[in-house]
C-alpha cells in the first residue's frame, strides 16, 4: 500500500479500464503512478514495448523501485482493506482480501463474467513474474449479516486514505 501522503500520486485506475495510450498520458505527467507496474508498456513508445515475459519483468523492476523508494510499504500485520465506490447515488462497499485459487479452480468461486483465456494467461504471467497480485479481482458473496456490523464500524473510523476518481487523472 502507498503511504497516505503518496496515495494520491501512486493510486490508479485498474489496468483494464484504460488503453495503453491513455495510461501513457497519465504516466508522462506522473511517474509515480502504479500504472507503471500494471501497464508497464507506458514506459515505452507505442509499438516499441517489449513483449510477454520481458514486459512483465519490466513491471517487476518498476514494482521493486516503488518498494525501494518507499512509494509502497508493507503492512506491519495481515489486514483487510475496505473500499467504497460511490457513483450516481449508488454506493458499493467491498473488502480487499486474498482468496484461494484452489477454490476458484474447484468452482467454489464462480466467474462473474466471461474472460478471454489470453487475458487470463497474461495476468497470470504478470502475477508470477512480479510475485505480486497487482490488481483486484472483483468477487461477490452472500452476506448473511455477519460482516455488516464490522464493516460499518470500520467505515465510521477515520480513513487512512480517501481518494476521489478525479484524483487519478
Order of alpha helices (4+ residues) and beta strands (2+ residues): alpha-alpha-alpha-alpha-beta-beta-alpha-alpha-alpha
